[in-house]
Amino acid sequence: MWAPDSRSIYLQANDGTFGRAEHMFEQPVVRLSVADGRAERLGSGPTLAFSIGVSSDGRRAAYKSVDARAMGDVVVMDVASGHATKITDVNPELRELALGELKPVKWRSFDGMEIWGLLLTPTGLPAGGHLPTLVYVHGGPGGGFTYGLFPQFMHIVPQVDPYPTAAMAGSGFAVLFPMPRGGAGYGEAGQRMIVNAWGEADYKDIMAGVDKLVADGVADPDRLGVMGASYGGFMTNWIVTQTGRFKAASAGASLSDLSDTFYLSEGGEFMIGYFKRPWENRESYTAHSPLTFADRVTTPLLIQHGDADPRAPIAGAWKFYRTLKAMGKTVELDIYPRGGPVLRELALGELKPVKWRSFDGMEIWGLLLTPTGLPAGGHLPTLVYVHGGPGGGFTYGLFPQFMHIVPQVDPYPTAAMAGSGFAVLFPMPRGGAGYGEAGQRMIVNAWGEADYKDIMAGVDKLVADGVADPDRLGVMGASYGGFMTNWIVTQTGRFKAASAGASLSDLSDTFYLSEGGEFMIGYFKRPWENRESYTAHSPLTFADRVTTPLLIQHGDADPRAPIAGAWKFYRTLKAMGKTVELDIYPRGGHVLREPMQQREQMRRNLEWFTKWVE
C-alpha cells in the first residue's frame, strides 16, 4: 500500500521465511522507504497482519489481524508510536467453541534438517494423548499453511477448505499440518531440494513429523490418516504407495501420473523447472508417479476431483482409481460436476472399390473417390482417410464414411474434397471389418504395425497407377483413425499434411480414461501388465520424428477418446518446434453434434489440406 506522499510503501513483512511456522506469529506491518530501501517495522509484539490500508494523512494504518482464535479483527495503529487498537470483535462466540488448540511444532528430519509445522489438537488434550491423527499435506509444491482460526493452504484466492480441520479437532482428531522442504519458508534453496525429487525428502520430512508425534504420545500409531489437495493430493497418493502406516487417505485435485501435469494442466510448463519435459526425463517422471507403484497400496483411498479442473487434470484421478479398482484395492472416486434428384448434377466425385497386395501378400480392400472426370494423366493430390474402430470399416454409398453406430456428420467433407480436385483413398486394413475374427486379431498388441503397412501399400498402389501424386499426399482420420494419423506422421514424412480427430497419442490413456476403456485389455492387456508395448505403440513416444504439419481436432467432452491425447501430442510437438494446430470444440463429444461446430470442423479440414497439399 503506497503512503499518501508516495515516499514509502506499507506491506506485510516477508523476509523470505513467509509461511515458516516459527514466524507464523511475526508477519507485522512494515514501512519500506522508496528512497533508500530501508524497512522499518511498525508496532511491537506478535502480529499477523493482512489487508493493510493507510489514512489520507499518513498518520494511521489499519489492517486485519489474524490469530488462532479470531476470524480477523480490524486493528488501527498510530504510525508514529506503533500503538495498536482493536476496533472490532468478530464472532466472539467462536472463542467459546471447541474448535481445537493450534500451536507451531518442529522436528528433525532424516538428515537433521529442522522442519516446521502446525499442530491442531482437541480442546483440553486428554491425559495420555494417543489421539487419532490426520496429516494434512499442503498444495504447491511451493506453498504452506496460514496460521489462523482455520489453518489452510495459502490459496491465491479465498476458498473453502475441503478438509474441515476445526470440526475434525472437535470430533477428537489431532491434525498435523507439516511444512516439508520444497514449500514456503525455506527459501529458494529449500524449494530446489525437491527438483527432480517429488516424494523423496519431502515424504521423509512428513513421516519424521508423524514419528515425532507418536514419540511424544500425541498420535496413536494405529490410528493415522493422511489427506491433501493439489500437490497435497499428489503427496497423499504417493504416501500410500510408500507406506501402509495410514488407515485411510483422501486425495483431492490430485496427480497420479506426473506427465499429465505437464501435458494437460493449465500452465503445466512449470513442471520443466522440476523434471524438465517428459520426453527429456521419462524415467524420472515414471519413477516419481504414484501410478507406477499402485500395486503397493494397502490404505483405503478416497479420491475427489472436479470434472473441469484446469490445473490438476482429472486424468490423474481416473487413472489411479481405475488401476486401484482393477487391482482389488479399497478405493472410491467422487467426481464433482456442470437429398434428391439434384444430387446427380453435382460434382461429388466418382467412387469405386480398389484392392492391392500388402507387404506380406495379403489382399487389402478399400474405396477410391476421385473427381468427376478424372483428368488425363491423373497424378492427383490424394488424401488417405483412415477409419475408426479399430474394428470398423467404410460404408459404400454417396458419402463413404466410417460405419458409425449412430448417424453423424462426417468431419471430413470428402465429397467437397473430391469436388475441389482431391482423390480420397478409404483403406480398410487388417484389424478392421471384412477380415473376420482372424483378421481382427492380426493387430493384437500391434496397433500401427501391419495395419500401417497395409495403408502405405495402398498409397504405393495409387502412385504406381498414376492416380496419386507422391508429392501431394495427406492423411486424416478420427478415433482409431486419429490414432493411426498420429502414428503415421511419426513413421513417415511422405505426407504433406495430416488431420487427427478425436485421436489417441498415449495408448495407456485409452485404458485409464476412456468410457469403456477396458476393451484395450483385448489388444494390449492392462498398462501395468504390458507397459513396454503401450509405450512402443504410442505416437507420443516418437513425437520427435514428426515432420508433417498436423491439425488436431477434439471435443472437450469426448468420453471415448480422452482429450488428454490431444493436449499431450500438441504440447509435445509445439515444444519441439513442429508445425501443429489444435482445435478444441466446447461441449463436443466423440463426434460433434452442434451444426455450427460440424460445419466449422469440415471447413477447417478442407482449408488445411488445400493449404498444405493442393
N, C-alpha and C positions, 0 to 999 in steps of 0.2 A: 504494500500500500504506500503510494507516494505521499510525502508530507506536503502540506499546502504550499510551502515555499520551494518545493522541488529540490531541496538540498539534501534530502535524506529519504530513505525507504524503510518502512516498518515491515517486519516479517517475522515469521516463526523461526526460531533458531534451528539450523540444520548444519551441524558441523561434520557431516559425513557419517554420523552414527545414528541417524534418524531411524527409529524402529528398534534400536537395540534396547533390551529390557532394562538395563541399568540406567538408561537415560529416559525411560518412559515418563518419569515424573518431571523431567528437566527439558522442556521444549518451550522456553519463555519467549516473550516479545523482545525483539532486538531492533535497534535503530542503526542502520548502515549509512555511513557518510558517503555521499556521491563523490566528494572532492578527493578524499584520501583512502576510501575503502574501509575505514575503521568501524568495527562493530561494537556497539555498546548495549549491554543487557539492561533492560528496564525492569525495575522491581526486584524483589528478593523472594526466596522461598521456592518450594517446588511448584512449578506452574506448567500446565499443558494447555497452550493457547491455540485457538483456531479463529478464522474469520475476523481478522484484525481490521479495525477502522480507526480513523484519526479525525478529531474535530477540526472545524474550519480554521481555528486559531492555532492549532498545533499543540495545545496545552494538555489535551486529554486523549487517551487511546482507549478504545473499547474492544473487547474480544470475548469469545466464548471459551469458558474454562471447563475442562473435562476432567473428571476423576472417576474412580471405580464405583461411586455410589450416586452419580448425578448424570443426567442426560446431557447437560451442557448449560450452565448458568452464564448470564451475561455479567461481565466484570468491567468496571470503568476505573482506569488508572490515571493518576496525576503523573504526567511525564516527568516533571521536574523532580518530584520526591520519590516516585516509584510506589507510592501508596495506592493500594487497590481496594475497591469496594464492590462487593457482590450486590447487584441491584435486582436480581430475580431469584426465585426459589422454585425451580422447575420440578413438578411432580414430587413433592416432599413425601408422598405416600410410598414412593419406591424404597425409601430408607427403612421402611418397616417390613418389606417383603424379604422372604428367604431366597434371595437371588444368588447367594453364594458369596464367598470372600476371595478376592483376587490379590495375588502378590507376584512379584518377579522371583524367578528361580534361576539358578545357574548350576552347571555341572561340567566336568571334564570329559571330553570325548576320547576316542580310542588313541589319538595321537597327542593327547594333552591339551588340545585347544579348548579354550573356555567357551562354552555355548550357553546362551541365554534363552529364556522363555518366560511364559506366564503360567501360573497355576491357579485354577479356579476350583474351590472346594465348597462343599455344602456348608451353610452357616452353622457354626458350632461343630467343628470336626470331631466326630465321635472318638472316644478313647480307643487307642489301638489302631485307628485308621483302617488300613486294609480295605480301601474302597474300590468298588468297580470304577475303572478309569478309562476314559476315552482320550485318544491322542488326535488332535485336530491339526492337520498339516496345511500351511498357508499356500496360496497360489503364487504365481510369478513366472519363473522361479525367483526373481529378484525382489519379491515382496516381503511382507512381515505382518505383524499384528498390531493393531492400535490398542492402547491402554485406555479402557473406559468401562462404562457400565456393561456393554456387550462387546468384549474383545472380538475383533474380526479382521479378516484380511483387509489390508489398506487399499480399498477399491478406488478406482479413478472416479467413479460416480457412486453416489449413495445407493445402497441396495439392502434388501432384507437378506440376512444370512440364512443359508439353508440348514444350518445346524443350530438349534435353539439351545445354546450352551447354558443360559441362565436357567431355563426350565430343566435342563439336564442336571445341573447342580442342585436345583430344588427337588429333584427326584432321587438324589443320593449319589450322583456320579461326581467324581473328580474329573476335571478336564485339563489336560496339558496342552499348551499352545507352544510347541517348540519353534525356535528360530534358528535352523541349521545354517551352516555355511552355504554360500550361494545366494542367500537372501539379503534383505536390508540390514544394515548395522555393522557390516564387516568390511565396508569399503570395496573398491574395485578389486583389490587383491583377493578378498574373500569371495566375491562373486565369481572370479575366474577359477576358483578351486573346483568348480563343477563343470568346467568346459570339457566336453567330450567324456563326461563322467556323471551324468544324472544317475541318481540311485546308488552311488558309491559312498563317498564320505558323508554326504548329506543323510543318507539312510543310517549310517553308523552314528551320526550325531543324535538323531532322533531316538534310536534304540538305547543309546547311553543315557538319555534323559529318562526313558522308561525304567532302565535299571536303577537309576538314582532314586526314583520314587518308590520302587519296590524295596530298595535297601533302607530307605528312610521310614518304611512302614506305612506310607501313604497309599500306595497302589497294591491291590490284590493281584498277584501274578497270574492267577487263574481266571480273572475277570477283566480282560483288556479288550478294548475296541479301537479302531482307527478310522478316520474319516478325513475328507478334504475334497476341494473342488479345483478345477483347472490344473495347475501344476500339483496342487494337493491331491487332485484326483489321480493324476499320474503316479504320484508317490504312494497313494493308497493301493493302487493296482500293483505297483512294484513291490511294496512291502509284503503283500500277501503271497507273492511268488518267492519271497526270500525267507520267510519265517512262518511257522504255524502257531506262534505265541498268542495271536489275537483270536478271540472267539467270534468276532463279527467285524465287518468292514462296510463302509459306504463311500462310493466314489461318485462325485458329481462333476459334470462337464469335463470328463476325464480323457486321458490319452492312453492308448494301449500299443499302438504302432507308431513310433516316432516319425517315420517318414511321412505319415498322413499330415502331421503338423506342418511340415514344410510345404507339401503339395496342396493341401486343402484348406489350411487356415488362412483367414484374413490377416495379412501381414506375416505369413509363415516364413518369410525370408529371415526373420530374427533367428531362426534355427541355424543359419550359417555361422553365426558367432559362437555357437555351442558345438555343432557337429559338422560344419561345412555343409555341402549339399549331399543328398542321399547317394547320388552316383559317384561321389568322390570319397565316401566314407561308409559304404554299405554295411560293412561288417560291424562297425560301431553302432550304427542305427539299430541293427538287429540285436546286438548284444545288450543294448540298454532299453529294449522294448519289453514291457511286461508280457505281451502276447507270445514272445519267444519261449517264455517259461510257464505258460498257462498250466501245463501238466503238474506243476508243483503245488498248485493252490489247494489248500485244505480249509481255508476260512470261508464261511458263508459271506457272500458279497452281494450288496445292493448297488446297482448301477443306475444313476439318474441323469437324464440328458434332455435338453431342449432340442426339438427337431429342426430348429432354424439357427442353431449356434454357429456364428461365423468364425469363432476363434478356436474352439475345441471341436473339430469335425465329429459329427455323430457317427462317422465310420468307426471311430475307436470304440464307442460303446457297443455297436453291433458286432464288431469283430471279437471283442473279448467275451461278450455274452454268448455268442453262438459257439465259440470254441469251448468255453467252460461248460455250457449246456451239453454239447456233444460228448464231452469227456465225463459226464455224470457228476459234475460239481454242483454245489448248492449256490445258485445264483439267481437273482431276479433283476429285471430291467424295467424301469419306469421311463417312458417317453412322454414328454410334455408338448402337446400340440399348439396351430392356426390355419343318248343322245340321240340322234335321229338321222334321218337320211343325209342331212347336210354334211355329216362327218366324212362321207365318201369323197367330198370335194376338197377336203383339207389335206395339206401335205404333211401327214402324220408319219410318213415313213413306211417302209416295207419290211415285214417280219418273216423270218424263215428259221427252221431248225438247222443246226450245224453240229458236226461231230469231228473229233480228232483223236489221235493217239497220244497218250501221256508218256512220261519218261520210262515207264515200265511196260508199255504196250497196252495198258488198259484203255478201253474206249470210253471217252468222255463226251457228253452231250451238252448242248446249250442252245440259246436262241441268238439270232443276229438281227438287229434293227438297223436298216440303212436308209439314207434319204431317198425320197421318191425319185426314181430315175437316176440310178447310180451313175455318176459321171464316168466317162471313158477313162480308163487307167486307174480308177479308184484312188488309192493312197489317201484315204480319208483320216481326218483327226478322229481318233477312236477312244471311247470311254468303256471301261470294264466295270460292270455293276455286279458286285458280289452279294448274294442273298444272305438272309439271316438264318437263324437256326441254333446250331449248325445243321440240324436235320431237315431243313426246309428245301425249297426249290422255287422255280418261277412258273407262273401260270402262262399259258399260251392264249393270247387274246389281243384285243385292240390296244390295251395298255399293259404289256407284260410287267408283272411285279411279283414280289415275294408272296408266297401263299399265306396270307395273314389269317389268323384265327377270326378276326373281326374285320369288316371292311374298313379301309382307311385311304386317305390321300397319300400317294407315294411322294417322299421327299425329293425324288429325282425325276424331274419332268422329262422323261425320255422321249416322248413324242415331240415336245418342243425342241429338244436337243437334236433329234433327227431332222426336224424342220429347219434347224439352224446349220445343218451340214455335218453333223457328227454321225458316225456309226456307233452303235452301242452293242457290246457283247454281254450277254447274260449267261455266264458259265454255270454249269451245275457239277461241281467237283465231287469226288468221293466224299462220303461223310454226310451227304445230303440226300434228299428224296430221289427215288428212282434206281437205287442200287441195292435195295433190300437191307436186312439187318447186317449181313456180312460187310456190305459197303459202308454202312454207318460206323461199324466197329473199326474200320481202317484208320480212323483218326483218334482212336482212344489213346490217351497220353501222347498225342502227336498233332495237336492243332498247329496249322501253319507249316506242316511238312509236306506230305504227299498232296494235300488239297491245294497248297500254294503252287506246287509244280504242275498240277492239272490245269490251273488257271493260266499260268505262264505258257504252257504248251498250246493253249487256245489262242493266246496272243501271237505266239510264233506262227501258228497256222494262218491267221489273218494277214500277218505281214508277208508270209511266203506266197499267199494267194493274191497279193496286190491290193487287198481291201484296206488294210491299216497302214498308215504312215508311221514307221517306227520312231520318228522324231516328234510325233504329236499324239502321245498317249496319256490317258488319265484313268484313275481308278476311284471307285466310290462304293459305298455300302453302309448299311445300318445294322445295329445289333451285332450278330456274329459277322455280318458283312462289314461293320465298322471295325471290329477286331481285325478282320483279315486286311482291311485297308491299312490300318495302323501297322500291321505285321509286314505287309508287302513293301511299304516305304522304308522299313528297316532292313529289307533283304535285297532291294534293287534300286538303282537310280534311273531306271528306264522310263518312269512316268514323270511327266512334266507338271502334274498337279494331282491332288487327291482330296477327297472329302469323306470324312468319317462321321456318321451319325449314330447317336445312342451307342457309343462304342466302348470297348474294353481296352485297357492298356496294361493293367496288372491283374492277372487272372485270379489271384487269391481274393481280390475284392469281389469277384463274382460269387464265390462261395460265401464269403462273410456278409456281404451287404445286399445281395440281390434277393428279391422276393422269389422264393423257391430255389435259392442258390444251391441247395443240396443236389441238384441234378449234376453238378460238377463232380460229384463222387464217382459217377459212372464213367467219367472221362479221365480224371486225374487223382482219384481218391480225395482225401482231405488234405488241406495245405500242410498241416504238421506231419502228415504221413508221407508226403511227396514234395517237399519244399523245393528241391533242386529242379524238378520238372516244371513246377509252377513258374519258377523264375526263368527257366530256359525257354519257355513258350510264351513269355510276356513281352509285348512290344517295348514296354518301358525299359527293359533290360538293355535293349540295343538302340536306344534313342540317339546315341551319338552318331549312328550310321546314316541318319535321315538326311537326304539332300533335296527331297521333293517338297514343294510348297504344300502345306496341309491346312485345310479348313476343318475344324472340329465343331459339330453342332450337337447340342444336348438339351433336353428338357430338365429343368431343375427339380422336378418331382418324379423323375424316372424311377419306378420301383424295380425294374428288371436289369437295367444296365446302370450300375451306380455312377452318379456324376463324378465320383472320385476319380474314375478312369480318365474322364475328360480333363479335369484340373491337373492331375498328375502329369499326363503326357504334354499338355500345353505348357505348364510351368517349366518342365524339364527342357523342352525344345526351345522355349523362349530364352531361358537362361543360357542355353548353348549357342544362341545366335541364329537359330534356324528360322525359316520363313513359316510362320504358323499364325492362324487366327482362330479365335474361339467365340462362337455364338451361343449364348445361354438363353433359353426360352422360358420365361416365368410361367409357372403352373404346368409346364409341359411334361407329359408322361413319356412312356417308352415310344409312343408316337404322338404327334401333335394333333390336337382336336380343334383348336381355335382357328377359324378360317383365315384370319389375318396373319397368324403365325405360319400356317401352312403355305400361304402364298409367298410370304417373305422367305421361308426356307427354300422353296423352289427357285425363287428369283435369285437368291444368293448362289445357289449351286450352278445355275445356268451362267451367271455372270463370272463366277470363279473359273469355270472351265473355259469360257470364252476368252478370258484374260490370259490364262496361262498355257492353254493347249492350242486353240484355234489359230 
